[in-house]
Amino acid sequence: MSAGYQVKTIRLESGERLPLLLSQETGVPVWEVTLFILTALRSTCLATNTIAHAARGVMVGLQIFRYLGIDLNQRLEQGKLLSLSEVDELAKLAGLKQEELDALLGDKKKLQAASRVVSLERARMRSPSKALKHVESETKAARLIYIRKYIEWLS
């Protein structure tokens, strides 16, 4: 489960299974991603698990864009995509495990308040900061490939 989105595989009347990206707020499939899955992935006869991996990759991309404050649709209307620094940030964040991404999308004020040091004694008593958990390089590469394909399809 992830912040804001969920990949769910539905079973059609024909027996075919189709992974979809759902908004957790509404429970409705995300329109653009559903069209991407149907037109760019399903039409090429990819396996259900491959489409599910692609949907998860796009989900990670959407989470990162939300975290960075990027609205792809608005950018495309303006004739812009991503700056070099945004691509670098996307590549860096795409390697994080899902729970790390969820923490980034959590209550930012809570995270900022928890990171403030009030006194030297509290700083000494704090546990050392934990290192962020990363996925395997192959998983990161697959995520980035599907994010790129989605942006390419969208544009």
N, C-alpha and C positions, 0 to 999 in steps of 0.2 A: 504494500500500500504506500502511496506517496502523497505528498502535499499537493492538493488541487486536482489530481488526475488519478485514474485507475484504468488499467488494461483489463478488459473482460472479453472472453471468447464466447460468442453466442452460437447457437446451433440453428441453422435455417431449416425450413420445412423439407428441403431436399436432403438434409443430413449433413450438409457441408458446414464446417466450422469456420467462423470469421471473427478474428480478434478486432476489437474496437477500442478506441481511447475515449473514456467517459470523463466528464467533468464531475467531480465529487460534490460540487455545490448543487448541481441540478440533476445529476444522474443521467443526463442526455449525452449522446456521443458528440464529440467536438467536430463541428461541421467540416472545416477545411481538412482536418486530419482524416476523417472518414472518406472524403472524396479522394484524397491522396492514396489511401489504402486501396480503395476500389479501382481507381483508374491507373495508378502507377505500379502497384504491387500485385493485387489479385489478378489483374488482367495478364500478367506475365507468368501465371501458374506457379507462383511460389508456394511453398509448403506453409501450413498453418503456423507452425512454430517460427518460421522465418518471418512471417508477417507480424507475429506477436513481438519478436525481437525488434523489428523495425518500429512498431508502435511504441515500444518502451524507449527506443532511441529518440524518437520524436518527442515523447513525453519528457525526457530529460532535457532536451533542447528547449521546450516550452517553459519548463521550470527555470532554467538558467536565464532565458529571456525575461521572465517575470522578475527574477531576482535582480537583473541588471536594468530593469525598467525599459525594456525594448519592446515596442509594439510593431511586429513585422508588417502587419497590414497597413498601418499608418506610414511606415517607412516606404513601403512599395508604392503607396499613393503619391509620395513625394519624390519617387524615382531614386531612392537611396536603399542601400542594404546595410551592411555592417562595416564599421571602421576597423582598421588593423588592430587597434587595442581591444575592441570588442571580440574580434576573432581569437586573439590571444587568450582573453578571459574565458571565452567559450571552450577553447581547447583545454585550458587548465581545469575548469570546473567539470567538464564532461568525464573526467577520470575519477571523480568522487563516487563513493558508494551511495546508494539511495538514501540511507539514514543520514548521511552527512548533508546531502542535498535538502532533505526534509528539515534538518536543523537550520540550514541557511534560510529557508523560506518560513521558518517559525517566527515567533514574535521577536522582531529585530530590537525593539526597545528592551525586552527582557534580556536578550543577549548582551546588549550594550551596558545595561545596568549591572549585570553580573560580572562584567569584565573590569569595572572601575575598582581601583584600589583606594581605600580610605586612609589606611595607615600602613606604616612599615611593618608592624607586627602582623597585620592581616596578610600582607604580601609574603611574609616568611611562612605563615601557616597554610597558605594556599597550596594545594597539590599542583605539581608541575602540569603545564598544559599538555593535553594529549595530542598526539599526532593524528592528522586526518587520515581516514581509511580510504584507500584507493582500490579501484577495480583492476583487473588484469589489462595489459596493454591491448590485447585483442578485443576485449569488450569495449574499451575506450575508442579504439579505431572503428569498430562497428557502429557505435553510437554516433560518432562524427560523420561517418559515411551516410547514415540514414538522416541525420540532421541536414547535411548538405543536399541530399536528394530531395528532402522536403522543401527546403528553401528554393532550390532550383525549380521544382514543380510549381511552387507557389508564385514564383516570379515569372 
